[in-house]
Amino acid sequence: MGYFPMTKSAAVALLTAYGREIETASEQSVITAIINKLED
């Protein structure tokens, strides 16, 4: 998997804007892993 550098605030904004669509398409564990990675 590749990486796309961005600020944490930009990543949080994307998850906020598209979180519902991502959650619908993915398992909750994937969302949790993304959030945990962003918090790191």
PDB file of N, CA, C and O in Angstrom:
ATOM      1  N   MET A   1       0.848  -1.175   0.000  1.00  0.00           N
ATOM      2  CA  MET A   1       0.000   0.000   0.000  1.00  0.00           C
ATOM      3  C   MET A   1       0.890   1.233   0.000  1.00  0.00           C
ATOM      4  O   MET A   1       1.855   1.299   0.761  1.00  0.00           O
ATOM      5  N   GLY A   2       0.581   2.203  -0.837  1.00  0.00           N
ATOM      6  CA  GLY A   2       1.347   3.433  -0.902  1.00  0.00           C
ATOM      7  C   GLY A   2       0.919   4.425   0.167  1.00  0.00           C
ATOM      8  O   GLY A   2      -0.096   4.251   0.841  1.00  0.00           O
ATOM      9  N   TYR A   3       1.705   5.444   0.297  1.00  0.00           N
ATOM     10  CA  TYR A   3       1.418   6.488   1.273  1.00  0.00           C
ATOM     11  C   TYR A   3       1.156   7.800   0.558  1.00  0.00           C
ATOM     12  O   TYR A   3       1.766   8.089  -0.471  1.00  0.00           O
ATOM     13  N   PHE A   4       0.252   8.587   1.102  1.00  0.00           N
ATOM     14  CA  PHE A   4      -0.053   9.896   0.567  1.00  0.00           C
ATOM     15  C   PHE A   4       0.153  10.893   1.693  1.00  0.00           C
ATOM     16  O   PHE A   4      -0.675  10.975   2.601  1.00  0.00           O
ATOM     17  N   PRO A   5       1.253  11.661   1.653  1.00  0.00           N
ATOM     18  CA  PRO A   5       1.532  12.585   2.743  1.00  0.00           C
ATOM     19  C   PRO A   5       0.493  13.703   2.815  1.00  0.00           C
ATOM     20  O   PRO A   5       0.160  14.327   1.807  1.00  0.00           O
ATOM     21  N   MET A   6      -0.006  13.940   4.011  1.00  0.00           N
ATOM     22  CA  MET A   6      -0.935  15.046   4.252  1.00  0.00           C
ATOM     23  C   MET A   6      -0.904  15.367   5.738  1.00  0.00           C
ATOM     24  O   MET A   6      -0.444  14.569   6.554  1.00  0.00           O
ATOM     25  N   THR A   7      -1.395  16.532   6.069  1.00  0.00           N
ATOM     26  CA  THR A   7      -1.431  16.908   7.477  1.00  0.00           C
ATOM     27  C   THR A   7      -2.528  16.113   8.182  1.00  0.00           C
ATOM     28  O   THR A   7      -3.465  15.621   7.554  1.00  0.00           O
ATOM     29  N   LYS A   8      -2.387  16.002   9.485  1.00  0.00           N
ATOM     30  CA  LYS A   8      -3.400  15.291  10.266  1.00  0.00           C
ATOM     31  C   LYS A   8      -4.746  15.982  10.126  1.00  0.00           C
ATOM     32  O   LYS A   8      -5.772  15.312  10.008  1.00  0.00           O
ATOM     33  N   SER A   9      -4.761  17.303  10.137  1.00  0.00           N
ATOM     34  CA  SER A   9      -6.036  18.023  10.024  1.00  0.00           C
ATOM     35  C   SER A   9      -6.709  17.759   8.678  1.00  0.00           C
ATOM     36  O   SER A   9      -7.934  17.665   8.611  1.00  0.00           O
ATOM     37  N   ALA A  10      -5.925  17.638   7.608  1.00  0.00           N
ATOM     38  CA  ALA A  10      -6.498  17.318   6.300  1.00  0.00           C
ATOM     39  C   ALA A  10      -7.073  15.904   6.295  1.00  0.00           C
ATOM     40  O   ALA A  10      -8.146  15.666   5.740  1.00  0.00           O
ATOM     41  N   ALA A  11      -6.359  14.977   6.910  1.00  0.00           N
ATOM     42  CA  ALA A  11      -6.843  13.596   6.971  1.00  0.00           C
ATOM     43  C   ALA A  11      -8.127  13.504   7.793  1.00  0.00           C
ATOM     44  O   ALA A  11      -9.066  12.808   7.405  1.00  0.00           O
ATOM     45  N   VAL A  12      -8.168  14.193   8.909  1.00  0.00           N
ATOM     46  CA  VAL A  12      -9.375  14.196   9.739  1.00  0.00           C
ATOM     47  C   VAL A  12     -10.542  14.827   8.981  1.00  0.00           C
ATOM     48  O   VAL A  12     -11.674  14.351   9.071  1.00  0.00           O
ATOM     49  N   ALA A  13     -10.268  15.892   8.239  1.00  0.00           N
ATOM     50  CA  ALA A  13     -11.322  16.533   7.450  1.00  0.00           C
ATOM     51  C   ALA A  13     -11.873  15.569   6.396  1.00  0.00           C
ATOM     52  O   ALA A  13     -13.084  15.519   6.180  1.00  0.00           O
ATOM     53  N   LEU A  14     -11.001  14.808   5.741  1.00  0.00           N
ATOM     54  CA  LEU A  14     -11.461  13.822   4.759  1.00  0.00           C
ATOM     55  C   LEU A  14     -12.295  12.731   5.416  1.00  0.00           C
ATOM     56  O   LEU A  14     -13.336  12.340   4.888  1.00  0.00           O
ATOM     57  N   LEU A  15     -11.840  12.237   6.567  1.00  0.00           N
ATOM     58  CA  LEU A  15     -12.615  11.208   7.263  1.00  0.00           C
ATOM     59  C   LEU A  15     -13.954  11.753   7.740  1.00  0.00           C
ATOM     60  O   LEU A  15     -14.958  11.040   7.733  1.00  0.00           O
ATOM     61  N   THR A  16     -13.969  13.004   8.150  1.00  0.00           N
ATOM     62  CA  THR A  16     -15.226  13.617   8.578  1.00  0.00           C
ATOM     63  C   THR A  16     -16.176  13.760   7.396  1.00  0.00           C
ATOM     64  O   THR A  16     -17.367  13.469   7.510  1.00  0.00           O
ATOM     65  N   ALA A  17     -15.653  14.206   6.271  1.00  0.00           N
ATOM     66  CA  ALA A  17     -16.482  14.430   5.092  1.00  0.00           C
ATOM     67  C   ALA A  17     -16.981  13.123   4.474  1.00  0.00           C
ATOM     68  O   ALA A  17     -18.123  13.042   4.023  1.00  0.00           O
ATOM     69  N   TYR A  18     -16.124  12.103   4.456  1.00  0.00           N
ATOM     70  CA  TYR A  18     -16.460  10.865   3.745  1.00  0.00           C
ATOM     71  C   TYR A  18     -16.560   9.651   4.654  1.00  0.00           C
ATOM     72  O   TYR A  18     -16.652   8.522   4.172  1.00  0.00           O
ATOM     73  N   GLY A  19     -16.543   9.868   5.942  1.00  0.00           N
ATOM     74  CA  GLY A  19     -16.558   8.760   6.896  1.00  0.00           C
ATOM     75  C   GLY A  19     -17.744   7.834   6.740  1.00  0.00           C
ATOM     76  O   GLY A  19     -17.596   6.617   6.846  1.00  0.00           O
ATOM     77  N   ARG A  20     -18.918   8.389   6.490  1.00  0.00           N
ATOM     78  CA  ARG A  20     -20.116   7.556   6.351  1.00  0.00           C
ATOM     79  C   ARG A  20     -19.998   6.633   5.142  1.00  0.00           C
ATOM     80  O   ARG A  20     -20.347   5.456   5.223  1.00  0.00           O
ATOM     81  N   GLU A  21     -19.508   7.160   4.028  1.00  0.00           N
ATOM     82  CA  GLU A  21     -19.329   6.340   2.831  1.00  0.00           C
ATOM     83  C   GLU A  21     -18.255   5.275   3.043  1.00  0.00           C
ATOM     84  O   GLU A  21     -18.404   4.130   2.618  1.00  0.00           O
ATOM     85  N   ILE A  22     -17.171   5.673   3.707  1.00  0.00           N
ATOM     86  CA  ILE A  22     -16.096   4.717   3.979  1.00  0.00           C
ATOM     87  C   ILE A  22     -16.604   3.622   4.904  1.00  0.00           C
ATOM     88  O   ILE A  22     -16.330   2.442   4.687  1.00  0.00           O
ATOM     89  N   GLU A  23     -17.333   4.008   5.923  1.00  0.00           N
ATOM     90  CA  GLU A  23     -17.843   3.026   6.889  1.00  0.00           C
ATOM     91  C   GLU A  23     -18.812   2.062   6.223  1.00  0.00           C
ATOM     92  O   GLU A  23     -18.809   0.869   6.527  1.00  0.00           O
ATOM     93  N   THR A  24     -19.629   2.563   5.331  1.00  0.00           N
ATOM     94  CA  THR A  24     -20.574   1.707   4.629  1.00  0.00           C
ATOM     95  C   THR A  24     -19.837   0.687   3.773  1.00  0.00           C
ATOM     96  O   THR A  24     -20.262  -0.464   3.674  1.00  0.00           O
ATOM     97  N   ALA A  25     -18.744   1.097   3.160  1.00  0.00           N
ATOM     98  CA  ALA A  25     -18.008   0.231   2.239  1.00  0.00           C
ATOM     99  C   ALA A  25     -16.988  -0.659   2.939  1.00  0.00           C
ATOM    100  O   ALA A  25     -16.492  -1.613   2.339  1.00  0.00           O
ATOM    101  N   SER A  26     -16.668  -0.367   4.184  1.00  0.00           N
ATOM    102  CA  SER A  26     -15.597  -1.081   4.874  1.00  0.00           C
ATOM    103  C   SER A  26     -16.067  -1.640   6.209  1.00  0.00           C
ATOM    104  O   SER A  26     -17.116  -1.254   6.725  1.00  0.00           O
ATOM    105  N   GLU A  27     -15.296  -2.529   6.743  1.00  0.00           N
ATOM    106  CA  GLU A  27     -15.566  -3.053   8.077  1.00  0.00           C
ATOM    107  C   GLU A  27     -15.111  -2.023   9.108  1.00  0.00           C
ATOM    108  O   GLU A  27     -14.198  -1.240   8.851  1.00  0.00           O
ATOM    109  N   GLN A  28     -15.754  -2.030  10.276  1.00  0.00           N
ATOM    110  CA  GLN A  28     -15.422  -1.064  11.320  1.00  0.00           C
ATOM    111  C   GLN A  28     -13.957  -1.183  11.737  1.00  0.00           C
ATOM    112  O   GLN A  28     -13.344  -0.177  12.093  1.00  0.00           O
ATOM    113  N   SER A  29     -13.388  -2.368  11.704  1.00  0.00           N
ATOM    114  CA  SER A  29     -11.990  -2.544  12.094  1.00  0.00           C
ATOM    115  C   SER A  29     -11.044  -1.764  11.186  1.00  0.00           C
ATOM    116  O   SER A  29      -9.996  -1.300  11.636  1.00  0.00           O
ATOM    117  N   VAL A  30     -11.403  -1.617   9.913  1.00  0.00           N
ATOM    118  CA  VAL A  30     -10.580  -0.854   8.981  1.00  0.00           C
ATOM    119  C   VAL A  30     -10.617   0.621   9.359  1.00  0.00           C
ATOM    120  O   VAL A  30      -9.580   1.283   9.355  1.00  0.00           O
ATOM    121  N   ILE A  31     -11.796   1.144   9.685  1.00  0.00           N
ATOM    122  CA  ILE A  31     -11.932   2.544  10.101  1.00  0.00           C
ATOM    123  C   ILE A  31     -11.120   2.785  11.361  1.00  0.00           C
ATOM    124  O   ILE A  31     -10.414   3.788  11.464  1.00  0.00           O
ATOM    125  N   THR A  32     -11.215   1.875  12.316  1.00  0.00           N
ATOM    126  CA  THR A  32     -10.460   2.012  13.560  1.00  0.00           C
ATOM    127  C   THR A  32      -8.957   2.008  13.294  1.00  0.00           C
ATOM    128  O   THR A  32      -8.213   2.767  13.915  1.00  0.00           O
ATOM    129  N   ALA A  33      -8.511   1.158  12.377  1.00  0.00           N
ATOM    130  CA  ALA A  33      -7.086   1.116  12.042  1.00  0.00           C
ATOM    131  C   ALA A  33      -6.634   2.425  11.403  1.00  0.00           C
ATOM    132  O   ALA A  33      -5.540   2.906  11.699  1.00  0.00           O
ATOM    133  N   ILE A  34      -7.446   3.003  10.542  1.00  0.00           N
ATOM    134  CA  ILE A  34      -7.096   4.289   9.920  1.00  0.00           C
ATOM    135  C   ILE A  34      -6.996   5.376  10.985  1.00  0.00           C
ATOM    136  O   ILE A  34      -6.030   6.138  11.002  1.00  0.00           O
ATOM    137  N   ILE A  35      -7.968   5.451  11.857  1.00  0.00           N
ATOM    138  CA  ILE A  35      -7.961   6.469  12.920  1.00  0.00           C
ATOM    139  C   ILE A  35      -6.755   6.285  13.823  1.00  0.00           C
ATOM    140  O   ILE A  35      -6.090   7.261  14.171  1.00  0.00           O
ATOM    141  N   ASN A  36      -6.461   5.049  14.208  1.00  0.00           N
ATOM    142  CA  ASN A  36      -5.299   4.793  15.061  1.00  0.00           C
ATOM    143  C   ASN A  36      -4.004   5.222  14.382  1.00  0.00           C
ATOM    144  O   ASN A  36      -3.124   5.796  15.024  1.00  0.00           O
ATOM    145  N   LYS A  37      -3.885   4.946  13.087  1.00  0.00           N
ATOM    146  CA  LYS A  37      -2.681   5.345  12.347  1.00  0.00           C
ATOM    147  C   LYS A  37      -2.558   6.866  12.305  1.00  0.00           C
ATOM    148  O   LYS A  37      -1.461   7.405  12.446  1.00  0.00           O
ATOM    149  N   LEU A  38      -3.683   7.558  12.111  1.00  0.00           N
ATOM    150  CA  LEU A  38      -3.655   9.015  12.084  1.00  0.00           C
ATOM    151  C   LEU A  38      -3.267   9.585  13.448  1.00  0.00           C
ATOM    152  O   LEU A  38      -2.553  10.584  13.532  1.00  0.00           O
ATOM    153  N   GLU A  39      -3.742   8.943  14.507  1.00  0.00           N
ATOM    154  CA  GLU A  39      -3.407   9.421  15.847  1.00  0.00           C
ATOM    155  C   GLU A  39      -1.940   9.212  16.186  1.00  0.00           C
ATOM    156  O   GLU A  39      -1.368   9.958  16.981  1.00  0.00           O
ATOM    157  N   ASP A  40      -1.323   8.183  15.573  1.00  0.00           N
ATOM    158  CA  ASP A  40       0.116   7.942  15.785  1.00  0.00           C
ATOM    159  C   ASP A  40       0.898   9.094  15.208  1.00  0.00           C
ATOM    160  O   ASP A  40       2.127   9.100  15.274  1.00  0.00           O
TER     161      ASP A  40
END
